[in-house]
């Protein structure tokens, strides 16, 4: 069982930045891929970004390309999401997820991720 705990959410003005963190309890964190998803009220869950086990491959949703950056520190069992140039449309609950895949492939579908965090709220004011 992998436990994931997100932090770093909050309220920010449009154009601002936030960095989300997701800490994993599992000692094998460095062996599997991680992802970030988000869900706004009344909308479907959306893939934001993913990173493979080594950090060598990343993949982003179209709406965040060029603004968000995913990274990981395997020594700290933590994955990060740096969010810049935030827009009101980025307002959502952000979830991190663990895919348990040791591959160069970066999953982008929710069903490809096995464990999920509880989510952290990000609110961007206009």
C-alpha positions in Angstrom: 0.0 0.0 0.0 1.4 3.4 -1.0 0.3 6.5 0.8 0.5 9.8 -1.0 0.2 13.1 0.8 0.0 16.4 -1.2 0.8 19.8 0.1 1.4 23.3 -1.2 -2.0 24.3 -2.4 -3.6 27.6 -1.6 -5.0 30.9 -3.0 -2.9 32.8 -5.5 -3.6 35.7 -7.9 -3.7 35.1 -11.7 -0.2 35.2 -13.0 1.3 33.9 -9.8 3.1 30.7 -9.0 2.7 27.7 -6.6 4.6 24.6 -6.1 2.8 21.4 -5.1 4.6 18.5 -3.4 3.5 14.9 -3.0 5.3 12.7 -0.5 5.1 8.9 -0.8 5.3 6.5 2.1 6.7 3.7 0.0 10.4 3.0 0.0 10.2 1.8 -3.6 9.1 5.3 -4.8 12.1 5.5 -7.1 10.9 2.5 -9.1 7.6 3.8 -10.4 6.0 6.6 -12.4 4.0 9.5 -10.8 1.4 11.8 -12.1 -0.7 14.9 -11.3 -4.4 15.2 -12.1 -6.9 17.9 -11.3 -10.6 18.2 -11.0 -12.6 21.4 -11.0 -16.3 21.5 -9.7 -18.6 20.1 -12.3 -15.8 19.0 -14.6 -14.2 15.7 -15.3 -10.8 14.7 -13.9 -8.0 16.0 -16.1 -4.5 14.8 -16.6 -2.0 17.5 -15.8 1.5 16.0 -15.9 3.4 12.8 -15.5 7.0 11.7 -14.9 8.6 8.3 -15.3 10.4 6.4 -12.5 13.8 8.0 -13.3 12.6 11.5 -14.1 14.0 11.2 -17.6 10.6 11.4 -19.3 7.8 13.8 -18.7 4.4 14.4 -20.3 2.0 17.3 -19.9 -1.6 18.0 -20.6 -2.1 20.6 -23.4 -3.6 23.2 -21.1 -0.5 23.4 -18.9 2.3 22.9 -21.4 4.9 25.6 -21.0 3.5 26.8 -17.7 3.8 23.7 -15.4 6.9 21.6 -14.6 6.8 18.2 -13.0 9.9 16.9 -11.2 10.9 14.3 -8.6 13.5 13.7 -5.9 13.8 10.0 -5.4 16.0 10.5 -2.4 13.1 12.3 -0.7 10.3 10.1 -2.1 8.7 13.3 -3.4 7.3 14.5 -6.7 6.7 18.2 -7.4 4.5 20.3 -9.6 5.8 23.8 -10.2 2.9 25.9 -11.5 3.7 29.3 -13.1 1.6 31.9 -14.9 -1.5 30.5 -13.2 -4.9 31.2 -14.7 -8.3 31.2 -13.0 -9.1 28.1 -15.1 -6.3 26.3 -13.2 -8.6 26.4 -10.1 -9.2 22.8 -9.0 -8.3 20.1 -6.5 -5.0 18.7 -7.5 -4.2 15.0 -6.9 -1.0 13.1 -7.2 -1.0 9.5 -8.2 1.4 6.5 -8.4 1.4 4.3 -11.4 3.7 1.5 -10.2 5.1 1.3 -13.7 8.9 1.1 -14.0 9.1 2.2 -17.6 10.1 5.1 -19.9 6.4 5.3 -20.7 4.5 8.1 -18.9 0.8 7.2 -18.2 -1.8 9.9 -18.8 -5.0 8.0 -18.1 -6.5 7.8 -14.6 -6.9 4.0 -14.8 -3.2 3.6 -15.3 -2.6 4.9 -11.8 -3.1 2.7 -8.8 -2.7 4.9 -5.7 -4.0 8.4 -5.2 -3.5 11.2 -2.7 -6.3 13.0 -0.9 -5.9 16.2 -3.0 -5.0 19.8 -2.4 -7.0 22.8 -3.3 -5.6 25.4 -5.7 -7.6 28.5 -6.2 -6.5 31.2 -8.7 -8.3 34.6 -8.4 -8.7 36.9 -11.3 
